[in-house]
């Protein structure tokens, strides 16, 4: 073999070895991280320490910050929603998904190709993904969340300061819109509880009421002369106006403190809850302020006796005798039921008082943007229920 051939073979061997080393160093993640491994193996041990979730959008701007307080998770940023309760179920879903997410497939490590997956650095003004950062942990958990992958449960991601991007087996809800992190429930008054509604909207204020729980329809008091309802049930929609009432967004009540309401309403329940509402229509949005009180006289007027627990004949006779001697007074004597049993009733005075306190604590400092169909149901004009 000639010296030239030996030299050629030696050079070729060196090239092969160099290429092998380059390939090995270029894709360490594929060898060091097996497919199916956890995205964040250490998060399981630290998830209970997480006290903040920060979501950054294009330009690395902090779009949403959620913080855990003594009362539960709250919005911490943006400032116009700061302090409002956050959707704890949605936060739990995100943290659980991050804890359980596993690597399906390694994708590009070339920055020029990141944008196709939405995993480019969010410092870019046109970044397509978001950066999710967890606070309160001893280890940094900082992830760029890109586009959804194929199928129902997959997402393209890239851990910050790492070149490799990945397809994971979780659909991460990392919304950069703060309104989508708000706790949505405002109040839920079911139809069977509503006794009356006083509405000041449209041309003519009116009151719709039931005389008893057994009434099928709401009656309108003092209809305009010569007018009648389109049907006996025309006002019955008021019964569900405050059922499952949820928000689209919130704003500080101070923003509307000098704005005269365009509509008012007062809803009363058989069990004594009184909800007072004010409404505004601004820029195509429907806004609502709500507060509540407890009317003990109303609760006593429509008191519904609780079924007495099983007792022996002597106890029943004593209860009936005591009830008769008090001539039907409200309370435990009226029904022959111990006070503790009445307190356990679904809408006992104590529970309604607690409901009132919880509603005021949540709603007192805020005005809610609500769906238009709910606004229209709450402030339904009398004219919409009358025959032409």
C-alpha positions as a Markdown table, in Angstrom:
| # | Residue | x | y | z |
|---|---|---|---|---|
| 1 | Unk | 0.0 | 0.0 | 0.0 |
| 2 | Unk | 1.5 | 3.4 | -1.0 |
| 3 | Unk | 2.1 | 6.2 | 1.4 |
| 4 | Unk | -0.5 | 8.3 | -0.3 |
| 5 | Unk | -3.2 | 5.6 | 0.2 |
| 6 | Unk | -2.2 | 5.3 | 3.9 |
| 7 | Unk | -2.5 | 9.0 | 4.3 |
| 8 | Unk | -5.9 | 9.1 | 2.6 |
| 9 | Unk | -7.2 | 6.3 | 4.9 |
| 10 | Unk | -5.9 | 8.0 | 8.0 |
| 11 | Unk | -7.5 | 11.3 | 7.1 |
| 12 | Unk | -10.8 | 9.5 | 6.4 |
| 13 | Unk | -10.7 | 7.8 | 9.8 |
| 14 | Unk | -10.1 | 11.1 | 11.5 |
| 15 | Unk | -13.0 | 12.7 | 9.6 |
| 16 | Unk | -15.3 | 9.8 | 10.6 |
| 17 | Unk | -14.3 | 10.1 | 14.3 |
| 18 | Unk | -14.8 | 13.9 | 14.2 |
| 19 | Unk | -18.2 | 13.6 | 12.6 |
| 20 | Unk | -19.3 | 11.0 | 15.2 |
| 21 | Unk | -18.1 | 13.2 | 18.1 |
| 22 | Unk | -19.9 | 16.3 | 16.5 |
| 23 | Unk | -23.2 | 14.3 | 16.2 |
| 24 | Unk | -22.9 | 13.0 | 19.7 |
| 25 | Unk | -22.3 | 16.5 | 21.1 |
| 26 | Unk | -25.0 | 18.1 | 18.9 |
| 27 | Unk | -27.9 | 16.0 | 20.2 |
| 28 | Unk | -27.2 | 15.3 | 23.8 |
| 29 | Unk | -30.9 | 15.6 | 24.8 |
| 30 | Unk | -31.9 | 12.7 | 22.6 |
| 31 | Unk | -29.5 | 10.4 | 24.5 |
| 32 | Unk | -29.7 | 11.9 | 28.0 |
| 33 | Unk | -33.5 | 12.2 | 28.0 |
| 34 | Unk | -35.5 | 9.2 | 27.0 |
| 35 | Unk | -38.7 | 9.7 | 25.2 |
| 36 | Unk | -41.5 | 9.3 | 27.7 |
| 37 | Unk | -39.5 | 11.1 | 30.5 |
| 38 | Unk | -41.2 | 13.8 | 32.5 |
| 39 | Unk | -40.8 | 17.3 | 31.2 |
| 40 | Unk | -40.0 | 18.5 | 34.8 |
| 41 | Unk | -39.1 | 15.5 | 37.0 |
| 42 | Unk | -38.6 | 17.7 | 40.1 |
| 43 | Unk | -41.9 | 19.5 | 39.9 |
| 44 | Unk | -43.8 | 16.7 | 41.7 |
| 45 | Unk | -41.9 | 17.4 | 44.9 |
| 46 | Unk | -42.2 | 21.1 | 44.7 |
| 47 | Unk | -45.7 | 21.7 | 43.3 |
| 48 | Unk | -47.2 | 22.4 | 46.7 |
| 49 | Unk | -44.7 | 25.2 | 47.2 |
| 50 | Unk | -45.8 | 27.1 | 44.0 |
| 51 | Unk | -47.2 | 30.4 | 45.1 |
| 52 | Unk | -47.2 | 32.3 | 41.9 |
| 53 | Unk | -47.8 | 31.7 | 38.2 |
| 54 | Unk | -46.6 | 34.4 | 35.8 |
| 55 | Unk | -47.4 | 34.4 | 32.1 |
| 56 | Unk | -45.4 | 36.6 | 29.7 |
| 57 | Unk | -46.4 | 37.4 | 26.2 |
| 58 | Unk | -44.7 | 39.0 | 23.2 |
| 59 | Unk | -42.0 | 41.5 | 24.2 |
| 60 | Unk | -41.7 | 39.4 | 27.4 |
| 61 | Unk | -44.4 | 41.6 | 28.8 |
| 62 | Unk | -46.0 | 40.2 | 32.0 |
| 63 | Unk | -49.6 | 39.6 | 30.8 |
| 64 | Unk | -50.9 | 37.7 | 33.9 |
| 65 | Unk | -49.7 | 37.0 | 37.4 |
| 66 | Unk | -51.6 | 34.7 | 39.7 |
| 67 | Unk | -50.7 | 34.6 | 43.4 |
| 68 | Unk | -51.7 | 32.3 | 46.2 |
| 69 | Unk | -53.0 | 34.2 | 49.3 |
| 70 | Unk | -54.5 | 33.1 | 52.6 |
| 71 | Unk | -58.0 | 33.4 | 51.0 |
| 72 | Unk | -56.9 | 31.4 | 47.9 |
| 73 | Unk | -55.5 | 32.2 | 44.5 |
| 74 | Unk | -56.0 | 35.8 | 43.3 |
| 75 | Unk | -55.2 | 37.9 | 40.3 |
| 76 | Unk | -52.0 | 39.9 | 41.1 |
| 77 | Unk | -51.5 | 41.5 | 37.6 |
| 78 | Unk | -52.8 | 43.4 | 35.8 |
| 79 | Unk | -53.6 | 46.1 | 38.4 |
| 80 | Unk | -57.1 | 46.8 | 37.3 |
| 81 | Unk | -58.0 | 43.2 | 38.3 |
| 82 | Unk | -55.6 | 42.8 | 41.2 |
| 83 | Unk | -57.1 | 41.1 | 44.2 |
| 84 | Unk | -60.0 | 39.5 | 42.4 |
| 85 | Unk | -60.3 | 35.7 | 43.0 |
| 86 | Unk | -58.7 | 33.6 | 40.4 |
| 87 | Unk | -60.1 | 30.4 | 38.8 |
| 88 | Unk | -58.4 | 27.8 | 41.1 |
| 89 | Unk | -59.6 | 24.8 | 39.1 |
| 90 | Unk | -57.9 | 26.2 | 36.0 |
| 91 | Unk | -54.7 | 26.9 | 37.9 |
| 92 | Unk | -54.7 | 23.3 | 39.3 |
| 93 | Unk | -55.2 | 22.0 | 35.8 |
| 94 | Unk | -52.1 | 23.9 | 34.6 |
| 95 | Unk | -49.9 | 22.8 | 37.5 |
| 96 | Unk | -51.0 | 19.2 | 37.2 |
| 97 | Unk | -50.4 | 19.2 | 33.5 |
| 98 | Unk | -46.9 | 20.6 | 34.0 |
| 99 | Unk | -46.3 | 18.0 | 36.7 |
| 100 | Unk | -47.4 | 15.0 | 34.6 |
| 101 | Unk | -46.3 | 16.2 | 31.1 |
| 102 | Unk | -44.0 | 13.7 | 29.3 |
| 103 | Unk | -41.7 | 14.1 | 26.3 |
| 104 | Unk | -43.1 | 12.6 | 23.1 |
| 105 | Unk | -40.7 | 13.8 | 20.5 |
| 106 | Unk | -37.6 | 16.0 | 20.3 |
| 107 | Unk | -38.1 | 18.8 | 17.7 |
| 108 | Unk | -35.9 | 21.5 | 16.3 |
| 109 | Unk | -32.9 | 23.0 | 18.1 |
| 110 | Unk | -32.4 | 25.6 | 15.4 |
| 111 | Unk | -33.5 | 29.1 | 16.5 |
| 112 | Unk | -34.5 | 29.9 | 12.9 |
| 113 | Unk | -37.1 | 27.2 | 13.1 |
| 114 | Unk | -38.5 | 28.0 | 16.5 |
| 115 | Unk | -41.3 | 30.3 | 15.2 |
| 116 | Unk | -42.9 | 27.5 | 13.2 |
| 117 | Unk | -43.7 | 25.8 | 16.6 |
| 118 | Unk | -44.3 | 29.0 | 18.5 |
| 119 | Unk | -41.3 | 28.4 | 20.9 |
| 120 | Unk | -39.1 | 31.4 | 20.0 |
| 121 | Unk | -37.9 | 33.6 | 22.8 |
| 122 | Unk | -40.9 | 35.7 | 23.9 |
| 123 | Unk | -38.6 | 38.8 | 24.1 |
| 124 | Unk | -39.4 | 39.1 | 20.4 |
| 125 | Unk | -42.1 | 41.7 | 19.6 |
| 126 | Unk | -43.9 | 39.2 | 17.4 |
| 127 | Unk | -43.4 | 36.1 | 19.5 |
| 128 | Unk | -46.2 | 33.5 | 19.0 |
| 129 | Unk | -45.9 | 31.7 | 22.3 |
| 130 | Unk | -46.0 | 32.6 | 26.0 |
| 131 | Unk | -43.5 | 32.1 | 28.8 |
| 132 | Unk | -44.8 | 30.4 | 32.0 |
| 133 | Unk | -42.8 | 31.0 | 35.1 |
| 134 | Unk | -43.5 | 29.4 | 38.5 |
| 135 | Unk | -42.7 | 31.2 | 41.8 |
| 136 | Unk | -42.1 | 29.9 | 45.3 |
| 137 | Unk | -40.0 | 26.8 | 44.3 |
| 138 | Unk | -36.3 | 26.2 | 45.0 |
| 139 | Unk | -35.8 | 25.1 | 41.4 |
| 140 | Unk | -36.5 | 27.4 | 38.5 |
| 141 | Unk | -39.4 | 26.2 | 36.3 |
| 142 | Unk | -39.5 | 28.5 | 33.2 |
| 143 | Unk | -41.2 | 27.2 | 30.0 |
| 144 | Unk | -42.0 | 28.6 | 26.6 |
| 145 | Unk | -45.4 | 27.2 | 25.6 |
| 146 | Unk | -45.9 | 27.2 | 21.8 |
| 147 | Unk | -48.6 | 25.9 | 19.5 |
| 148 | Unk | -50.8 | 22.9 | 20.1 |
| 149 | Unk | -49.5 | 19.7 | 18.6 |
| 150 | Unk | -51.4 | 17.1 | 16.7 |
| 151 | Unk | -54.3 | 15.4 | 18.5 |
| 152 | Unk | -56.3 | 16.7 | 21.4 |
| 153 | Unk | -53.5 | 16.6 | 24.1 |
| 154 | Unk | -50.1 | 17.7 | 22.9 |
| 155 | Unk | -48.2 | 21.0 | 22.9 |
| 156 | Unk | -44.9 | 22.3 | 21.5 |
| 157 | Unk | -42.6 | 23.6 | 24.3 |
| 158 | Unk | -39.1 | 24.7 | 25.0 |
| 159 | Unk | -37.5 | 25.0 | 28.4 |
| 160 | Unk | -35.9 | 28.5 | 28.7 |
| 161 | Unk | -32.2 | 28.6 | 28.0 |
| 162 | Unk | -32.2 | 25.2 | 26.4 |
| 163 | Unk | -31.9 | 24.8 | 22.6 |
| 164 | Unk | -34.1 | 21.7 | 22.1 |
| 165 | Unk | -37.8 | 22.0 | 21.7 |
| 166 | Unk | -40.2 | 19.2 | 22.4 |
| 167 | Unk | -43.6 | 17.9 | 21.7 |
| 168 | Unk | -45.2 | 16.9 | 25.1 |
| 169 | Unk | -48.3 | 14.8 | 25.8 |
| 170 | Unk | -50.3 | 17.6 | 27.5 |
| 171 | Unk | -52.6 | 20.4 | 26.3 |
| 172 | Unk | -51.3 | 23.3 | 28.4 |
| 173 | Unk | -53.8 | 26.1 | 29.2 |
| 174 | Unk | -51.4 | 29.1 | 29.4 |
| 175 | Unk | -53.8 | 31.9 | 28.4 |
| 176 | Unk | -52.3 | 35.4 | 28.3 |
| 177 | Unk | -55.7 | 37.1 | 28.6 |
| 178 | Unk | -56.3 | 38.0 | 32.3 |
| 179 | Unk | -60.1 | 37.9 | 32.1 |
| 180 | Unk | -59.8 | 34.2 | 31.3 |
| 181 | Unk | -58.2 | 33.5 | 34.7 |
| 182 | Unk | -61.0 | 35.1 | 36.8 |
| 183 | Unk | -63.3 | 33.1 | 39.0 |
| 184 | Unk | -66.4 | 33.4 | 36.9 |
| 185 | Unk | -69.3 | 32.7 | 39.4 |
| 186 | Unk | -71.1 | 35.7 | 40.8 |
| 187 | Unk | -74.3 | 34.4 | 42.3 |
| 188 | Unk | -76.7 | 31.5 | 41.8 |
| 189 | Unk | -80.3 | 32.1 | 42.8 |
| 190 | Unk | -82.4 | 29.2 | 41.6 |
| 191 | Unk | -85.9 | 29.7 | 40.3 |
| 192 | Unk | -87.6 | 28.1 | 43.3 |
| 193 | Unk | -86.1 | 30.7 | 45.7 |
| 194 | Unk | -87.1 | 33.9 | 43.9 |
| 195 | Unk | -90.3 | 35.5 | 45.4 |
| 196 | Unk | -90.3 | 39.0 | 43.8 |
| 197 | Unk | -88.4 | 41.3 | 41.5 |
| 198 | Unk | -88.7 | 45.1 | 41.4 |
| 199 | Unk | -87.4 | 46.4 | 38.1 |
| 200 | Unk | -86.7 | 50.0 | 37.1 |
| 201 | Unk | -85.8 | 49.7 | 33.4 |
| 202 | Unk | -87.5 | 50.9 | 30.3 |
| 203 | Unk | -90.4 | 53.3 | 30.5 |
| 204 | Unk | -92.4 | 51.9 | 33.4 |
| 205 | Unk | -91.0 | 50.5 | 36.7 |
| 206 | Unk | -92.9 | 47.4 | 37.9 |
| 207 | Unk | -92.9 | 44.6 | 40.5 |
| 208 | Unk | -93.4 | 40.9 | 39.7 |
| 209 | Unk | -94.2 | 38.6 | 42.6 |
| 210 | Unk | -95.5 | 35.3 | 43.9 |
| 211 | Unk | -97.8 | 35.3 | 46.9 |
| 212 | Unk | -96.6 | 31.8 | 47.9 |
| 213 | Unk | -94.1 | 29.2 | 46.9 |
| 214 | Unk | -96.9 | 27.2 | 45.3 |
| 215 | Unk | -97.7 | 29.9 | 42.7 |
| 216 | Unk | -96.9 | 28.8 | 39.2 |
| 217 | Unk | -96.6 | 32.3 | 37.7 |
| 218 | Unk | -95.3 | 35.7 | 38.7 |
| 219 | Unk | -98.0 | 38.4 | 38.8 |
| 220 | Unk | -97.3 | 41.9 | 37.8 |
| 221 | Unk | -98.7 | 44.4 | 40.3 |
| 222 | Unk | -100.6 | 47.5 | 38.9 |
| 223 | Unk | -100.4 | 46.9 | 35.2 |
| 224 | Unk | -100.8 | 50.1 | 33.1 |
| 225 | Unk | -104.5 | 50.8 | 32.4 |
| 226 | Unk | -105.8 | 48.9 | 29.4 |
| 227 | Unk | -102.7 | 46.7 | 29.2 |
| 228 | Unk | -102.3 | 43.0 | 29.9 |
| 229 | Unk | -99.5 | 40.4 | 29.7 |
| 230 | Unk | -98.9 | 38.5 | 26.6 |
| 231 | Unk | -99.4 | 35.3 | 28.6 |
| 232 | Unk | -99.8 | 34.4 | 32.3 |
| 233 | Unk | -96.2 | 33.2 | 32.3 |
| 234 | Unk | -94.7 | 36.3 | 30.6 |
| 235 | Unk | -92.8 | 37.4 | 33.8 |
| 236 | Unk | -91.6 | 33.9 | 34.7 |
| 237 | Unk | -88.2 | 34.5 | 33.1 |
| 238 | Unk | -87.3 | 36.7 | 36.1 |
| 239 | Unk | -87.1 | 33.6 | 38.2 |
| 240 | Unk | -83.9 | 32.4 | 36.4 |
| 241 | Unk | -82.4 | 35.8 | 35.8 |
| 242 | Unk | -79.9 | 35.4 | 38.7 |
| 243 | Unk | -79.4 | 31.6 | 38.3 |
| 244 | Unk | -75.9 | 30.7 | 37.4 |
| 245 | Unk | -74.9 | 34.3 | 36.8 |
| 246 | Unk | -71.3 | 34.4 | 35.7 |
| 247 | Unk | -68.9 | 37.2 | 34.5 |
| 248 | Unk | -67.0 | 37.9 | 31.3 |
| 249 | Unk | -64.7 | 40.4 | 33.0 |
| 250 | Unk | -64.4 | 42.8 | 36.0 |
| 251 | Unk | -63.4 | 46.3 | 36.6 |
| 252 | Unk | -63.0 | 48.3 | 39.8 |
| 253 | Unk | -66.3 | 49.8 | 41.1 |
| 254 | Unk | -64.6 | 53.1 | 41.5 |
| 255 | Unk | -64.6 | 53.5 | 37.8 |
| 256 | Unk | -68.4 | 53.9 | 37.8 |
| 257 | Unk | -69.0 | 55.6 | 41.1 |
| 258 | Unk | -70.0 | 58.8 | 39.4 |
| 259 | Unk | -72.0 | 57.2 | 36.6 |
| 260 | Unk | -75.7 | 57.1 | 37.2 |
| 261 | Unk | -77.1 | 53.6 | 36.6 |
| 262 | Unk | -79.3 | 53.2 | 33.6 |
| 263 | Unk | -81.3 | 50.4 | 35.2 |
| 264 | Unk | -82.0 | 49.1 | 38.7 |
| 265 | Unk | -83.5 | 45.9 | 40.2 |
| 266 | Unk | -84.2 | 44.3 | 43.5 |
| 267 | Unk | -84.7 | 40.6 | 43.8 |
| 268 | Unk | -86.1 | 39.0 | 47.0 |
| 269 | Unk | -86.0 | 35.3 | 47.8 |
| 270 | Unk | -88.5 | 33.4 | 50.0 |
| 271 | Unk | -85.6 | 32.8 | 52.4 |
| 272 | Unk | -84.7 | 36.4 | 53.0 |
| 273 | Unk | -81.9 | 37.2 | 50.6 |
| 274 | Unk | -82.3 | 40.6 | 49.0 |
| 275 | Unk | -80.1 | 41.3 | 46.0 |
| 276 | Unk | -79.8 | 44.9 | 44.8 |
| 277 | Unk | -78.5 | 45.5 | 41.3 |
| 278 | Unk | -77.4 | 48.4 | 39.1 |
| 279 | Unk | -76.8 | 48.2 | 35.4 |
| 280 | Unk | -75.0 | 50.2 | 32.7 |
| 281 | Unk | -74.6 | 49.8 | 29.0 |
| 282 | Unk | -71.2 | 51.1 | 27.7 |
| 283 | Unk | -69.4 | 50.6 | 24.5 |
| 284 | Unk | -71.4 | 47.5 | 23.7 |
| 285 | Unk | -70.8 | 45.9 | 27.1 |
| 286 | Unk | -73.3 | 45.2 | 29.8 |
| 287 | Unk | -72.1 | 46.1 | 33.3 |
| 288 | Unk | -73.6 | 45.1 | 36.6 |
| 289 | Unk | -73.0 | 46.0 | 40.3 |
| 290 | Unk | -74.6 | 43.8 | 42.9 |
| 291 | Unk | -74.9 | 43.9 | 46.7 |
| 292 | Unk | -77.0 | 41.9 | 49.1 |
| 293 | Unk | -78.7 | 42.0 | 52.5 |
| 294 | Unk | -80.7 | 39.6 | 54.7 |
| 295 | Unk | -84.3 | 40.5 | 55.4 |
| 296 | Unk | -85.3 | 38.5 | 58.5 |
| 297 | Unk | -89.0 | 39.6 | 58.2 |
| 298 | Unk | -89.1 | 38.2 | 54.7 |
| 299 | Unk | -87.6 | 34.9 | 55.8 |
| 300 | Unk | -90.1 | 34.6 | 58.7 |
| 301 | Unk | -93.0 | 35.5 | 56.4 |
| 302 | Unk | -92.3 | 32.6 | 54.0 |
| 303 | Unk | -90.8 | 30.3 | 56.6 |
| 304 | Unk | -91.0 | 26.7 | 55.4 |
| 305 | Unk | -91.1 | 24.2 | 58.4 |
| 306 | Unk | -88.4 | 21.6 | 58.3 |
| 307 | Unk | -89.4 | 18.0 | 58.6 |
| 308 | Unk | -89.1 | 16.9 | 62.2 |
| 309 | Unk | -86.6 | 14.0 | 63.0 |
| 310 | Unk | -87.9 | 10.7 | 64.1 |
| 311 | Unk | -88.9 | 10.7 | 67.8 |
| 312 | Unk | -91.0 | 8.8 | 70.3 |
| 313 | Unk | -94.6 | 9.5 | 70.9 |
| 314 | Unk | -94.1 | 11.5 | 74.1 |
| 315 | Unk | -91.5 | 13.8 | 72.3 |
| 316 | Unk | -93.9 | 14.4 | 69.4 |
| 317 | Unk | -96.8 | 15.2 | 71.7 |
| 318 | Unk | -94.6 | 17.7 | 73.6 |
| 319 | Unk | -93.5 | 19.3 | 70.4 |
| 320 | Unk | -97.0 | 19.6 | 69.1 |
| 321 | Unk | -98.2 | 21.1 | 72.4 |
| 322 | Unk | -95.4 | 23.6 | 72.5 |
| 323 | Unk | -96.1 | 24.6 | 68.9 |
| 324 | Unk | -99.8 | 25.1 | 69.5 |
| 325 | Unk | -99.2 | 27.2 | 72.6 |
| 326 | Unk | -97.0 | 29.6 | 70.7 |
| 327 | Unk | -99.7 | 30.0 | 68.1 |
| 328 | Unk | -97.6 | 29.3 | 65.0 |
| 329 | Unk | -94.7 | 31.6 | 65.8 |
| 330 | Unk | -91.7 | 31.4 | 63.5 |
| 331 | Unk | -88.7 | 29.4 | 64.4 |
| 332 | Unk | -88.2 | 26.0 | 66.0 |
| 333 | Unk | -91.3 | 26.3 | 68.1 |
| 334 | Unk | -93.5 | 26.8 | 65.0 |
| 335 | Unk | -92.3 | 23.6 | 63.4 |
| 336 | Unk | -91.5 | 21.5 | 66.4 |
| 337 | Unk | -88.0 | 21.1 | 65.0 |
| 338 | Unk | -84.8 | 21.8 | 67.1 |
| 339 | Unk | -82.9 | 24.9 | 66.1 |
| 340 | Unk | -79.9 | 22.8 | 65.1 |
| 341 | Unk | -82.0 | 21.0 | 62.6 |
| 342 | Unk | -83.3 | 24.2 | 61.1 |
| 343 | Unk | -79.7 | 25.5 | 60.9 |
| 344 | Unk | -78.9 | 22.5 | 58.7 |
| 345 | Unk | -81.7 | 23.3 | 56.2 |
| 346 | Unk | -80.5 | 24.3 | 52.7 |
| 347 | Unk | -81.5 | 27.9 | 53.1 |
| 348 | Unk | -81.7 | 28.4 | 56.8 |
| 349 | Unk | -81.3 | 32.0 | 58.1 |
| 350 | Unk | -77.7 | 31.3 | 59.2 |
| 351 | Unk | -76.8 | 29.9 | 55.8 |
| 352 | Unk | -78.5 | 32.8 | 53.9 |
| 353 | Unk | -76.6 | 35.3 | 56.1 |
| 354 | Unk | -73.3 | 33.5 | 55.2 |
| 355 | Unk | -74.3 | 33.6 | 51.5 |
| 356 | Unk | -75.0 | 37.3 | 51.8 |
| 357 | Unk | -71.6 | 37.9 | 53.4 |
| 358 | Unk | -69.8 | 35.9 | 50.8 |
| 359 | Unk | -71.5 | 37.7 | 47.9 |
| 360 | Unk | -70.7 | 41.1 | 49.4 |
| 361 | Unk | -67.1 | 40.2 | 50.0 |
| 362 | Unk | -66.6 | 39.1 | 46.4 |
| 363 | Unk | -68.7 | 41.8 | 44.7 |
| 364 | Unk | -68.3 | 44.9 | 46.9 |
| 365 | Unk | -65.4 | 46.5 | 45.1 |
| 366 | Unk | -66.2 | 45.4 | 41.6 |
| 367 | Unk | -68.5 | 45.9 | 38.6 |
| 368 | Unk | -69.0 | 42.9 | 36.4 |
| 369 | Unk | -69.2 | 42.6 | 32.7 |
| 370 | Unk | -71.9 | 40.0 | 32.1 |
| 371 | Unk | -73.4 | 38.4 | 29.0 |
| 372 | Unk | -76.0 | 40.5 | 27.2 |
| 373 | Unk | -78.7 | 37.8 | 27.5 |
| 374 | Unk | -78.3 | 37.8 | 31.3 |
| 375 | Unk | -78.4 | 41.6 | 31.5 |
| 376 | Unk | -81.6 | 41.7 | 29.4 |
| 377 | Unk | -83.2 | 39.0 | 31.6 |
| 378 | Unk | -82.4 | 40.9 | 34.8 |
| 379 | Unk | -83.5 | 44.3 | 33.6 |
| 380 | Unk | -86.4 | 43.1 | 31.4 |
| 381 | Unk | -88.6 | 46.1 | 30.5 |
| 382 | Unk | -92.3 | 45.8 | 31.2 |
| 383 | Unk | -93.1 | 46.8 | 27.6 |
| 384 | Unk | -91.5 | 43.5 | 26.4 |
| 385 | Unk | -94.1 | 41.5 | 28.3 |
| 386 | Unk | -97.3 | 43.4 | 27.3 |
| 387 | Unk | -99.6 | 42.7 | 24.4 |
| 388 | Unk | -99.3 | 45.2 | 21.6 |
